[in-house]
Amino acid sequence: AGPTEANPSVSSDSERVIVVGAGISGLAAARHLADRGQGVVVLEARNRIGGRIWTSGKWAGMPLDLGASWIHGIDSNPIAALAAKARARTVVTNPDSSTGYLADGSEVDGAQAKAIDRWQSKMEDALSSYQDDADKDASVRSVVERALRWSSLSDDDKALISFGLNDYEHEYSGSVDRMSALYFDSGADIKGKDVLFPGGYHQITDLLASGLSIRTGHVVKHIDWDSSGVTVATDKDTFLAGHVVVTLPLGVLQRGAVTFGPGLPANKRTAIDKLGMGVLNKCYLRFPKVFWPDTDWMTHVPDVDKYGQWEQWINISRVTGRPVLLGFNAADFGRTTEGWSDTRIVDSAMGTLRTIFGSDIPAPVGYQITRWASDPYACGSYSYNKIGSTPSMRDSLAAAVEDRVHFAGEATHRDSYQTVHGAYLSGIRAAKEVAD
Ligand SMILES: Cc1cc2nc3c(=O)[nH]c(=O)nc-3n(C[C@H](O)[C@H](O)[C@H](O)COP(=O)(O)OP(=O)(O)OC[C@H]3O[C@@H](n4cnc5c(N)ncnc54)[C@H](O)[C@@H]3O)c2cc1C
């Protein structure tokens, strides 16, 4: 039967494709299919599209990205092509444009900067020789600490090494205590400059979404299939289709928030279980005036007992001309702060800024804070390679089930997981599977 009058959204149209999730991967899949004449409906739990791309309009005239900010590596990056198509202005941020500070707030001098670089190279060497020689996985931290004879080091050197370890956590989002030394960096190298969008990343998702049939406010609960088709049940309705493209974040799959009938194959369940979902949170602070240096980045090396706290900041005034700083917290500390009140988070951030810039800096006039791990439709920021996982598990995560249930999303991209472009490419890949 076709759509019924009582329930127009129920259709047995076996040609139709349902896409679960209106993040960049779901939108890419739906766009690809719709452009080829395929009937496609996107079901999205939130009342907005974009998923982990989320531009806040809370401060008038100052769009701020609470999820992804950058196109990582603009060379042959499909998101750079979409940005051009959307006529979205981009601004390069340069990792070398950075001012560093030590635990006491003093600026890192030339010799100290060299010491940081030296420890960073030693860490990289230790991890790459481990990858060459080891036959058993271990955590990034344990490999680094063993190779650098941790217990024999001074507290100052430990602080510099810890800063390097936390840098991995910012990049990969997992804790170095659980991140796989063998595979933590198994993704493809980023090629080209990093750029962000002063007008917000939503320009990319809006471009893809234009004209698509998207049902927001539909929380998918069950996905069932057999030889005749697929049934997708949300909290409001039931939808029938020939194929479904599932773009649920890894953390949502891990939580078992959506049931699959019949169950998912064993290798996919193993991949869901073993891959890691990490955390990166943002805290934007708006001030009455700029009191910080005119570099893109500011870094802070805290004492070892304050591991991972407010180590990386980006100077938003370079991008928007407005007096705004963005502090990041990753992995365990990022997760810990999610249990704190906004006031406690802002006070903690201000503690670091006062150590660096003095107690007479102005109080912030506004803040915006993310809690990605507590978000039930993300359950984390992006995936990472946890001890016990292997890169091939991403292929298992990506594999279609019986040519009916297809999977996309950043975690399914073996080379470019953790990124917008990886998620986008995974959506196109899933759409091509359906269309074939
Ligand atoms: C703080 C942060 C900073 C980042 N920075 C960058 C960066 O600078 N550059 C970069 O390239 N990448 C960055 N990333 C990663 C990037 O945002 C993601 O890789 C990408 O957006 C993921 O897209 P996706 O389509 O796979 O998943 P999502 O965008 O999460 O899409 C999945 C969709 O499914 C929906 N959903 C969940 N559960 C259900 C349900 N039960 N029913 C229906 N719908 C459901 C969700 O609401 C969501 O809209 C960042 C991520 C975070 C969180």
The ligand as an SDF file (V2000), in Angstrom:
LIG
                    3D

 53 58  0  0  0  0  0  0  0  0999 V2000
   33.5810   20.4440   19.7940 C   0  0  0  0  0  0  0  0  0  0  0  0
   33.8730   19.8070   18.4590 C   0  0  0  0  0  0  0  0  0  0  0  0
   34.8250   20.3640   17.6400 C   0  0  0  0  0  0  0  0  0  0  0  0
   35.0960   19.7920   16.3980 C   0  0  0  0  0  0  0  0  0  0  0  0
   35.9710   20.4230   15.5820 N   0  0  0  0  0  0  0  0  0  0  0  0
   36.1160   19.9910   14.3210 C   0  0  0  0  0  0  0  0  0  0  0  0
   36.8270   20.7580   13.3940 C   0  0  0  0  0  0  0  0  0  0  0  0
   37.2820   21.8640   13.6990 O   0  0  0  0  0  0  0  0  0  0  0  0
   36.9710   20.2730   12.1240 N   0  0  0  0  0  0  0  0  0  0  0  0
   36.4590   19.0690   11.7530 C   0  0  0  0  0  0  0  0  0  0  0  0
   36.6470   18.6630   10.5890 O   0  0  0  0  0  0  0  0  0  0  0  0
   35.7250   18.3260   12.6210 N   0  0  0  0  0  0  0  0  0  0  0  0
   35.5340   18.7730   13.8800 C   0  0  0  0  0  0  0  0  0  0  0  0
   34.7420   18.0770   14.7400 N   0  0  0  0  0  0  0  0  0  0  0  0
   34.1730   16.7910   14.2980 C   0  0  0  0  0  0  0  0  0  0  0  0
   32.9730   16.9810   13.3740 C   0  0  0  0  0  0  0  0  0  0  0  0
   32.0930   17.9020   13.9610 O   0  0  0  0  0  0  0  0  0  0  0  0
   32.2840   15.6430   13.1740 C   0  0  0  0  0  0  0  0  0  0  0  0
   33.2190   14.6750   12.7120 O   0  0  0  0  0  0  0  0  0  0  0  0
   31.1430   15.6930   12.1550 C   0  0  0  0  0  0  0  0  0  0  0  0
   30.3750   16.8720   12.2770 O   0  0  0  0  0  0  0  0  0  0  0  0
   30.2770   14.4670   12.3690 C   0  0  0  0  0  0  0  0  0  0  0  0
   29.2340   14.4160   11.4260 O   0  0  0  0  0  0  0  0  0  0  0  0
   28.2830   13.1420   11.3890 P   0  0  0  0  0  0  0  0  0  0  0  0
   27.2960   13.3550   10.3270 O   0  0  0  0  0  0  0  0  0  0  0  0
   29.1060   11.9110   11.3500 O   0  0  0  0  0  0  0  0  0  0  0  0
   27.5950   13.1130   12.8340 O   0  0  0  0  0  0  0  0  0  0  0  0
   26.5630   14.1520   13.4990 P   0  0  0  0  0  0  0  0  0  0  0  0
   26.8420   15.5280   13.0380 O   0  0  0  0  0  0  0  0  0  0  0  0
   26.6010   13.8960   14.9480 O   0  0  0  0  0  0  0  0  0  0  0  0
   25.1650   13.7040   12.8850 O   0  0  0  0  0  0  0  0  0  0  0  0
   24.4010   12.6640   13.4260 C   0  0  0  0  0  0  0  0  0  0  0  0
   22.9680   13.1540   13.5810 C   0  0  0  0  0  0  0  0  0  0  0  0
   22.1580   12.1110   14.1230 O   0  0  0  0  0  0  0  0  0  0  0  0
   21.2420   12.6850   15.0180 C   0  0  0  0  0  0  0  0  0  0  0  0
   20.7370   11.6520   15.9210 N   0  0  0  0  0  0  0  0  0  0  0  0
   21.3440   11.1010   16.9980 C   0  0  0  0  0  0  0  0  0  0  0  0
   20.5460   10.1880   17.5560 N   0  0  0  0  0  0  0  0  0  0  0  0
   19.3980   10.1440   16.8290 C   0  0  0  0  0  0  0  0  0  0  0  0
   18.2020    9.3960   16.9080 C   0  0  0  0  0  0  0  0  0  0  0  0
   18.0070    8.4600   17.8380 N   0  0  0  0  0  0  0  0  0  0  0  0
   17.2300    9.6330   15.9770 N   0  0  0  0  0  0  0  0  0  0  0  0
   17.4010   10.5610   15.0120 C   0  0  0  0  0  0  0  0  0  0  0  0
   18.5310   11.3020   14.8920 N   0  0  0  0  0  0  0  0  0  0  0  0
   19.5150   11.0850   15.7940 C   0  0  0  0  0  0  0  0  0  0  0  0
   22.0470   13.7510   15.7160 C   0  0  0  0  0  0  0  0  0  0  0  0
   21.2250   14.7120   16.3400 O   0  0  0  0  0  0  0  0  0  0  0  0
   22.8610   14.3300   14.5590 C   0  0  0  0  0  0  0  0  0  0  0  0
   22.1980   15.4140   13.9390 O   0  0  0  0  0  0  0  0  0  0  0  0
   34.4190   18.6310   15.9820 C   0  0  0  0  0  0  0  0  0  0  0  0
   33.4600   18.0730   16.8100 C   0  0  0  0  0  0  0  0  0  0  0  0
   33.1740   18.6510   18.0390 C   0  0  0  0  0  0  0  0  0  0  0  0
   32.0890   18.0670   18.8850 C   0  0  0  0  0  0  0  0  0  0  0  0
  1  2  1  0
  2  3  1  0
  2 52  2  0
  3  4  2  0
  4  5  1  0
  4 50  1  0
  5  6  2  0
  6  7  1  0
  6 13  1  0
  7  8  2  0
  7  9  1  0
  9 10  1  0
 10 11  2  0
 10 12  1  0
 12 13  2  0
 13 14  1  0
 14 15  1  0
 14 50  1  0
 15 16  1  0
 16 17  1  0
 16 18  1  0
 18 19  1  0
 18 20  1  0
 20 21  1  0
 20 22  1  0
 22 23  1  0
 23 24  1  0
 24 25  2  0
 24 26  1  0
 24 27  1  0
 27 28  1  0
 28 29  2  0
 28 30  1  0
 28 31  1  0
 31 32  1  0
 32 33  1  0
 33 34  1  0
 33 48  1  0
 34 35  1  0
 35 36  1  0
 35 46  1  0
 36 37  1  0
 36 45  1  0
 37 38  2  0
 38 39  1  0
 39 40  1  0
 39 45  2  0
 40 41  1  0
 40 42  2  0
 42 43  1  0
 43 44  2  0
 44 45  1  0
 46 47  1  0
 46 48  1  0
 48 49  1  0
 50 51  2  0
 51 52  1  0
 52 53  1  0
M  END
$$$$
